[in-house]
Amino acid sequence: MRFRLSLLGVHLVLLVGGGIMAFPFYWMLATSFKSPQEALQAQPVWVPERIKPANWLKAARLGDSPFFGGLGPGRSVALFFPGPEAPPPRALVPRSPGAFFDPVADGTKVEVARGEGGWRVRLTNTGEAGFRRVPLVVLWPKGAPLEPPLPPDALRSQGEYWRLEWVNAVPGALGYVFHNYLEAWNAAPWGRYFFNSFFTAFTQVAVGLFLAALAAFALARIPFPGKEAVFVLILATMMVPGEVLLIPNYVLLARLGWLDTYYALIVPWLASVFGIFLLRQFYLSLPQDLFDAARIDGAGYLTQLFRIALPLSLPGLVSYGIFTFLGAYNALLWPLIVTQSPEMRTVQLGLQAFVSEAGSDYGALMAASTFVILPVVLGYFVAQRQFIQGIARSGLK
């Protein structure tokens, strides 16, 4: 009985702990599907309107394509609002702020007509180009029952009317659900940002592994005078905060002419004290007999490293690679300091496109954050076993 209660307590602790750890991720994921009003309102929205299946079918009927919507030249779409005959609603396509000419607003004809049992708002593309999205504002009388054909992205009070706003009245099912993701991807050159982040991260991992493996093997398996003092001196550099080195590194790179280049993003972080320490602990955990036998057979230190130490230290190499990749991929402060041109920005700097003095678009920001961390999550699941083994064995003697 006592064992069952203990087991139940362990399961309860794991359940609560897992829920607490998963909550921020769920909130980020849920916010990535929210409309601007849902993301900013004081009362939390746990299930956004865009992920409710009933609304998917409604959105699929709006637009030329049932999946991504849109409104082609000469095409029209009608939105039906059940309601009484009087007073009639008003509808318009809003113009972009500060724009003298808006092709969507100027090229879309809006008609409000009475139909059987309600009002029909018809949008017609009178231009020569297709529209991927068409915003819509409907002023609905407050005295009439409100049953919109699709939940609005914003609902506000405006005098005697309710102001219903849609960022896209012709979304299609997938365009409706993944609206924030599409807007976030089109807001910045993410292809270039991902290339910069992956290139700098993988280069740091590859070169950093090579340098750390050589230094760690020398400190673990090659006898030389003052080896322990050298190791202590290397570890002492971990006591220096990274922020202290920002200005000296920046001045050095400026004199070398490396600012706003890949050299500035990669070279200062190739040597890692943590990597040297981690791999040294791995090498020390390997049986000495293996290296003695190799030495008897005439193997040199490099042969011992590449034929014995590295193959047996694969979990440690993977662990160090993961830590290095995460550090390079998630870097924000250093790329912000040493890069100026958009072509050299990384994904973390790309997230700043959704933060401005006028406010933050939290839906698009969380959508961008989701596809930015997706490669990291997938990589962790692929290398999970080696990562856990590497952490477990790094402290063994």
VOGU-3710 file (C-alpha; in Angstrom, 3 decimals, decimal comma):
1> mrfrlsllgv> 0,000/0,000/0,000  2,813/2,381/0,941  4,615/1,546/-2,303  1,509/2,353/-4,332  1,097/5,686/-2,580  4,753/6,535/-3,222  4,403/5,596/-6,876  1,260/7,714/-7,121  3,118/10,636/-5,572  5,947/10,313/-8,078
11> hlvllvgggi> 3,479/10,266/-10,968  1,702/13,310/-9,551  4,958/15,245/-9,199  5,976/14,337/-12,754  2,560/15,356/-14,071  2,570/18,708/-12,282  6,199/19,415/-13,166  5,644/18,493/-16,797  2,559/20,702/-16,968  4,439/23,663/-15,501
21> mafpfywmla> 7,293/23,214/-17,980  4,946/22,739/-20,955  2,706/25,729/-20,148  4,993/28,469/-21,620  5,365/26,444/-24,821  1,600/25,966/-25,101  0,991/29,669/-24,461  3,461/30,603/-27,199  1,857/28,120/-29,595  -1,673/29,278/-28,747
31> tsfkspqeal> -0,739/32,955/-29,109  0,682/32,233/-32,566  -2,891/31,493/-33,697  -4,553/34,456/-31,971  -5,909/37,582/-33,581  -4,385/40,892/-32,400  -7,353/41,528/-30,101  -7,190/38,040/-28,559  -3,461/38,441/-27,928  -3,825/41,824/-26,200
41> qaqpvwvper> -7,043/41,501/-24,205  -6,823/41,246/-20,416  -8,849/38,041/-20,102  -6,705/35,100/-21,282  -7,864/33,251/-24,395  -6,948/29,585/-24,000  -8,438/28,362/-27,287  -8,180/30,922/-30,130  -10,991/31,158/-32,642  -8,669/30,192/-35,484
51> ikpanwlkaa> -8,038/26,680/-34,168  -11,717/25,793/-33,700  -12,729/23,280/-36,440  -16,176/24,870/-36,880  -14,523/28,060/-38,105  -12,348/26,193/-40,607  -15,395/25,224/-42,653  -16,664/28,802/-42,586  -13,308/30,132/-43,765  -13,084/27,520/-46,542
61> rlgdspffgg> -16,189/29,048/-48,180  -14,590/32,506/-48,391  -12,242/33,094/-51,290  -11,344/31,511/-54,613  -9,447/28,603/-53,038  -10,909/26,576/-50,149  -7,405/26,296/-48,675  -5,705/29,676/-49,158  -8,603/31,867/-50,300  -7,732/34,982/-52,266
71> lgpgrsvalf> -9,798/37,031/-54,683  -8,884/36,936/-58,369  -9,637/39,626/-60,982  -13,358/39,864/-61,669  -14,149/37,442/-58,859  -16,487/38,184/-55,949  -17,324/36,706/-52,579  -20,390/37,266/-50,396  -20,596/37,306/-46,604  -24,066/36,787/-45,151
81> fpgpeapppr> -25,132/38,441/-41,878  -28,527/37,326/-40,498  -30,477/40,300/-39,172  -33,566/42,540/-39,419  -34,307/44,888/-42,300  -33,547/48,139/-40,498  -31,188/49,750/-39,864  -28,795/48,520/-42,573  -25,125/47,777/-41,803  -22,224/49,540/-43,456
91> alvprspgaf> -19,108/47,938/-44,885  -15,792/49,131/-46,291  -12,310/47,908/-47,161  -9,902/49,932/-44,976  -7,018/51,758/-46,593  -3,456/51,241/-45,380  -2,445/54,052/-42,967  -0,711/56,920/-44,762  -1,178/55,425/-48,240  -2,323/57,703/-51,071
101> fdpvadgtkv> -3,154/54,677/-53,203  -4,104/51,263/-51,912  -4,620/48,692/-54,708  -6,775/46,454/-52,493  -9,011/49,221/-51,113  -9,266/51,039/-54,449  -9,701/47,860/-56,472  -12,384/46,210/-54,350  -16,042/47,085/-54,826  -18,142/46,696/-51,654
111> evargeggwr> -21,900/46,205/-51,941  -24,391/45,808/-49,080  -27,733/44,345/-50,164  -30,732/42,941/-48,377  -31,243/39,210/-48,816  -33,633/36,635/-47,450  -33,301/36,700/-43,680  -30,359/39,061/-43,503  -27,789/41,276/-45,206  -25,264/40,257/-47,821
121> vrltntgeag> -21,891/42,016/-48,084  -20,365/41,346/-51,500  -16,726/42,037/-52,300  -15,755/42,226/-55,978  -12,226/42,543/-57,352  -12,435/45,211/-60,072  -8,687/45,368/-60,647  -6,395/43,456/-62,967  -4,394/41,669/-60,259  -5,474/39,075/-57,743
131> frrvplvvlw> -5,559/39,866/-54,038  -4,057/37,455/-51,537  -5,938/39,081/-48,709  -8,749/41,619/-48,464  -9,333/43,357/-45,103  -12,897/44,238/-44,219  -14,672/46,469/-41,696  -18,403/46,074/-41,037  -20,399/48,486/-38,866  -23,280/46,494/-37,392
141> pkgapleppl> -26,173/48,133/-35,476  -26,023/47,372/-31,766  -29,746/46,718/-31,546  -29,619/43,850/-34,069  -28,530/40,302/-33,188  -24,934/39,687/-34,229  -24,119/36,435/-36,060  -21,100/37,067/-38,323  -20,242/34,502/-41,014  -16,735/34,245/-39,514
151> ppdalrsqge> -15,567/35,337/-36,049  -14,021/38,812/-36,454  -10,398/39,457/-35,595  -11,459/42,511/-33,618  -14,784/43,675/-32,165  -15,054/47,257/-30,943  -17,758/49,733/-30,023  -18,222/52,741/-32,323  -21,170/54,934/-31,349  -24,383/53,122/-32,224
161> ywrlewvnav> -22,546/50,380/-34,097  -20,366/47,400/-33,408  -17,181/47,654/-35,457  -16,239/44,221/-36,801  -12,765/43,935/-38,329  -11,219/41,128/-40,370  -7,583/41,256/-41,412  -8,555/38,977/-44,299  -12,143/38,407/-45,406  -11,121/35,837/-48,064
171> pgalgyvfhn> -8,744/33,575/-46,103  -9,581/29,986/-47,035  -9,222/27,293/-44,366  -5,409/27,120/-44,176  -5,016/30,841/-44,738  -7,370/31,450/-41,818  -5,686/29,036/-39,394  -2,080/29,912/-40,311  -2,619/33,606/-40,977  -0,013/34,723/-38,439
181> yleawnaapw> 2,531/32,251/-39,796  2,063/33,460/-43,370  2,282/37,106/-42,309  5,363/36,422/-40,177  7,153/34,574/-42,982  6,419/37,349/-45,495  7,447/40,110/-43,082  11,191/39,363/-43,303  13,668/37,450/-45,512  13,661/34,380/-43,294
191> gryffnsfft> 15,428/32,236/-45,860  18,515/34,450/-45,572  18,213/34,623/-41,784  18,033/30,831/-41,468  21,024/30,402/-43,774  23,114/32,814/-41,677  22,129/31,131/-38,423  22,723/27,586/-39,666  25,982/28,480/-41,402  27,468/30,207/-38,354
201> aftqvavglf> 26,181/27,540/-35,952  27,408/24,526/-37,937  30,777/26,171/-38,603  31,237/26,844/-34,896  30,256/23,261/-34,106  32,620/21,698/-36,664  35,696/23,852/-35,984  34,976/24,046/-32,254  34,773/20,251/-31,977  38,103/19,867/-33,751
211> laalaafala> 39,900/22,394/-31,550  38,313/21,183/-28,310  39,062/17,539/-29,119  42,762/18,291/-29,662  43,156/20,444/-26,545  41,159/18,078/-24,336  43,165/15,042/-25,445  46,436/16,825/-24,705  45,229/17,729/-21,200  43,861/14,244/-20,526
221> ripfpgkeav> 46,323/11,791/-22,111  49,596/13,537/-22,983  52,021/14,020/-20,069  53,924/17,325/-20,060  55,247/19,616/-17,320  52,662/21,969/-15,813  49,674/20,191/-17,350  47,457/20,651/-14,299  48,418/24,311/-14,011  47,523/24,862/-17,655
231> fvlilatmmv> 44,173/23,153/-17,118  43,416/25,289/-14,055  44,394/28,416/-15,982  42,040/27,451/-18,826  39,196/26,822/-16,373  39,863/30,178/-14,709  38,893/31,943/-17,913  35,324/30,719/-17,330  35,176/33,126/-14,396  35,409/36,104/-16,757
241> pgevllipny> 31,893/37,279/-17,759  31,316/37,304/-21,490  30,034/40,877/-21,352  33,485/42,075/-20,245  34,962/40,854/-23,523  32,412/42,512/-25,799  34,265/45,819/-26,224  37,779/44,320/-26,635  36,487/41,809/-29,186  34,589/44,510/-31,054
251> vllarlgwld> 37,650/46,783/-31,211  39,811/43,903/-32,435  37,341/42,925/-35,151  36,961/46,554/-36,225  40,729/46,886/-36,688  40,789/43,646/-38,672  37,964/44,916/-40,893  35,758/41,938/-40,022  32,658/43,800/-38,858  29,446/42,820/-40,659
261> tyyalivpwl> 31,044/39,609/-41,977  30,816/35,918/-41,152  34,267/36,151/-39,540  32,817/38,389/-36,823  29,983/35,962/-36,151  32,142/32,828/-36,049  35,811/33,349/-35,147  35,504/34,782/-31,581  33,552/31,684/-30,437  35,579/28,847/-31,955
271> asvfgifllr> 37,580/28,051/-28,811  35,370/26,795/-25,979  36,612/26,186/-22,434  33,441/24,268/-21,666  34,073/21,968/-24,647  37,649/21,320/-23,532  36,486/20,475/-20,006  33,630/18,237/-21,194  35,759/16,211/-23,609  38,654/15,979/-21,153
281> qfylslpqdl> 36,327/14,352/-18,637  35,254/11,901/-21,335  38,820/10,994/-22,228  39,654/10,425/-18,559  36,718/8,010/-18,225  38,125/5,735/-20,941  40,237/2,732/-19,820  43,959/3,457/-19,784  44,636/-0,075/-21,081  43,300/0,885/-24,495
291> fdaaridgag> 45,876/3,641/-24,890  48,702/1,494/-23,473  47,931/-1,251/-25,987  47,815/1,268/-28,828  51,145/2,733/-27,736  52,720/-0,749/-27,688  51,498/-1,245/-31,267  53,277/1,947/-32,269  50,274/4,304/-32,412  51,055/7,981/-31,954
301> yltqlfrial> 48,946/10,496/-30,088  46,968/11,548/-33,136  46,222/7,917/-33,966  45,069/7,314/-30,404  42,855/10,370/-30,628  41,167/9,610/-33,936  41,076/5,801/-33,705  40,280/5,299/-29,994  39,273/8,416/-28,060  36,903/10,095/-30,519
311> plslpglvsy> 34,863/6,980/-31,505  34,360/6,116/-27,830  33,459/9,715/-26,936  30,588/10,096/-29,386  28,006/10,988/-26,659  30,312/13,725/-25,397  30,901/15,072/-28,886  27,147/15,159/-29,512  26,520/16,906/-26,179  29,133/19,551/-26,879
321> giftflgayn> 27,826/19,957/-30,426  24,300/20,533/-29,140  25,422/23,112/-26,588  27,545/24,918/-29,182  24,778/24,882/-31,761  22,238/26,247/-29,270  24,604/28,996/-28,167  25,318/30,084/-31,738  21,745/29,690/-32,973  20,212/31,612/-30,058
331> allwplivtq> 22,827/34,379/-29,978  21,277/37,843/-29,996  23,585/40,396/-28,384  26,754/39,633/-30,350  25,128/39,553/-33,834  23,291/42,759/-32,919  26,616/44,468/-32,177  28,769/43,277/-35,081  26,253/43,265/-37,964  24,527/46,188/-39,652
341> spemrtvqlg> 23,242/44,976/-43,027  20,042/42,895/-43,299  21,968/40,281/-45,326  24,032/39,351/-42,245  21,231/39,132/-39,705  20,346/35,913/-37,929  16,942/34,527/-36,980  17,072/36,055/-33,503  17,519/39,517/-34,989  14,712/38,762/-37,430
351> lqafvseags> 12,274/38,525/-34,532  12,776/42,240/-33,914  10,758/42,953/-37,055  7,604/42,424/-34,982  8,574/44,773/-32,149  8,295/48,522/-32,729  7,596/51,744/-30,857  3,941/51,491/-31,883  3,615/48,122/-30,130  4,205/44,460/-30,765
361> dygalmaast> 2,301/42,117/-33,051  2,311/39,253/-30,573  0,493/36,814/-32,846  3,052/37,165/-35,648  5,899/37,343/-33,119  4,882/34,057/-31,504  4,374/32,482/-34,941  7,892/33,519/-35,950  9,246/32,280/-32,618  7,582/28,917/-33,214
371> fvilpvvlgy> 9,226/28,236/-36,554  12,525/29,638/-35,247  12,712/27,110/-32,385  11,335/24,241/-34,480  14,781/23,142/-35,821  16,133/23,109/-32,254  13,282/20,941/-30,975  13,602/18,505/-33,882  17,366/18,317/-33,433  16,995/17,545/-29,744
381> fvaqrqfiqg> 14,635/14,638/-30,385  17,022/13,237/-33,007  20,076/13,412/-30,706  18,269/12,885/-27,393  19,904/9,566/-26,481  23,461/10,735/-27,152  22,793/13,996/-25,329  21,639/12,250/-22,145  24,547/9,797/-22,271  26,987/12,637/-22,738
391> iarsglk> 25,753/14,530/-19,682  25,633/11,332/-17,573  29,174/10,236/-18,441  30,964/13,579/-18,489  31,697/13,476/-14,753  32,933/9,856/-14,535  36,569/9,129/-13,782
//
